[in-house]
Each structure stands twice: as C-alpha cells, then as structure tokens.
Amino acid sequence: EQCLPVFICGYEVFLSSGKSGDLTLASAKIGLKDESEALELCGKYDEHLRAVEEGLNISLLARGNEIAIRGDKNEVERTGRLLKGFLKLIREGGRLRPHEVQYALKMVKTSPSSLEDPADILLEKIKVSSRRRYVKPRTRGQKQYVEAIKNYDIVFAIGPAGTGKTYLAMALAVQSLLKKEVSRIILTRPAVEAGEKLGYLPGDLSAKVTPYLRPLYDALYTMMEVEEIEKFLDRGTIEVAPLAFMRGRTLNDAFIILDEAQNSTSEQMKMFLTRLGFDSKTVITGDITQVDLPSDKPSGLIQVQSILKDIKGIKFAYLTGKDVVRHGLVQEIIKAYGESNH
C-alpha cells in the first residue's frame, strides 16, 4: 500500500492506495473547523453523508471534526471536490439542505470529469422581496442561463417544462426592479388555445385571456408580497398583458419577459423583438416541443433561432432534462417522451 500527499477540499491529506480486483482503492481524511461545521456538513442523523455515499458508491465516516473517505480512487477525489463545495457553501453563510445535496450529486454524476465546484452554482443568489428572500439556480444549465441574462440584452431560453426558464427570468426581473436598474417589469404571453377555443369561454375579452396569463401571476407571487404586487400593478410598474397588446409600443427602461414564445407566430415574434427600447432587457422563453399553433402557422420561436443566430448581443440558452428541478418523475416523463415518437 502506498501513501501520497494530495490536496482535497483545500487540505493536504494522505491518499492511501491499494488494489482490489479492478478497482484502485484509496482513502482520505478531511479536517473540519469545529463541531457546528461538522453538524452542518453531515446533516441531521448524517443524512447528507448517507446521500453522498449512496450517490457516489463511497464510504464516509464522521469522527469528531474529521471525515474519512474510502473507496475507488476516482470516487474519493470526486467526493473530495463535492465536500469542498459543501464546505464553501457553509462557510459563506449558506445552509446545506437535502435537496441541494441531491442537486449537487446530480451535477457531479452527469459530468464526472468536470472540475467545476457545485458550490459556485449553489451560492448564486437572486434577491427577491418575498419571505423566501432569494432564488437560486439549481443546475449548471440554470447558472449559465442566469449569467446570460446578466450579460445580454436579449436572451432566448429554450427547454422543457420545469427547467426554470420563466421562474429565473422573473426573479432577475424583480431583482432589477428592486435595485432600480429598470423602472418597470412587463410580462406577456400569447393567448393561444391549447385544445379549447377562447370564444367558448365565458366572460369578456379580459376574462377570457386572464387564464392564459395566470402562470405569469403565479411566478410573480412567489417573488413578491401580495400587497407589493397589487401596488405595482395599480401604478403600472408591473404590467401583465397578452402579446397582441404589445403592438405599436416602444418599451424603454424595462425588464420584459415573453413567456410561452413557442406559441407566437413569426410575425408576432418580429413585432415583439422590435419593441425593445433604450435601457431595456428582454427574455424570451419557450418549449419548442409544445407548440399549440395551427399546423399551417410556423412557430416564431423555432424560426428565430436560424434568423438571429449570428447577431452579437443576442444569446440563446438551451436547457435540457438535466435542468429540470421539479418532482423527480418530471425528468423521467420528459425523457420518455423524448425517446418516443409522440
């Protein structure tokens, strides 16, 4: 057996190696600052350590202010990087929760060779004014999407349901409003039927289109307190309207979100994109696998990818099933439909 000094989690530890069949076994020990840090890292009844053990097929043992890692050499090194991320999160004031452990495990398992620190994703915080205080991206793709919105004036987010396309854009819109980077938020959506005809619904035009805008309201109400939203809506600081209502306007000093853009026609997409005024930012989101337009009307979101692909200053962010952060079954459903012919 051979012992070599290596650096894992920022500590110099001794990695002992040996052979067991086709595996190269190794072990390492990581020191922690104090008992409270150990408790936070291990979780209640060591639930975080057990999740890492199961996820990476590794052996972890906590003794006092030390954690011992044992298993395949590659997995020991990968576990070290993961624990390093958790420690960074804890030391910068974050809380390590079970769902964040699972997100981080998914990240390291889907990109085994990546040296990216999961904590760099988990530490990203988007400030909102609701009781939850901030929103965080949960996957590598979501973090890249957030960075794209910060760095580009027009961003297209294309991906399946549950990948946070609208949710993260809404959080960044609220943050921009709170920081006075923009003076208003404009939220819009095509009022397109998904199996029902608008004319069959009861009420006037407003009553008929409101259900199509409800998802935007739902996202907004998770970012801000009810009284604050109502005040902003009354003042016009926040506006929620069907896409058709954007025609003829110039939108200055605003954060604009077009949701469900796969249901916009080519003409509507061009109309919307040319509304952008000075000091404004636009995010267009949609799932090109769920187009509800008639078969003779091509989706503006599908067409725009080839039309605008070479324009600098416009960013296309593509999210996948790996970025789904809803119930675990949602990811499996998306995968199953992707593999089928339906």
Salt bridges, closest charged atoms under 4 A:
GLU37 OE1 - ARG91 NE 2.79
GLU40 OE2 - ARG95 NE 3.25
ASP46 OD2 - ARG50 NH1 3.58
GLU53 OE1 - ARG50 NE 2.62
GLU75 OE2 - ARG78 NH2 2.69
GLU77 OE2 - LYS73 NZ 2.88
GLU100 OE2 - LYS136 NZ 2.30
GLU100 OE2 - ARG138 NH1 3.13
GLU116 OE1 - ARG140 NE 2.25
ASP120 OD1 - LYS88 NZ 2.68
GLU124 OE2 - LYS150 NZ 2.54
GLU181 OE2 - LYS179 NZ 3.46
GLU239 OE2 - ARG249 NH1 2.72
ASP259 OD2 - ARG189 NE 2.93
GLU260 OE2 - ARG189 NH2 3.33
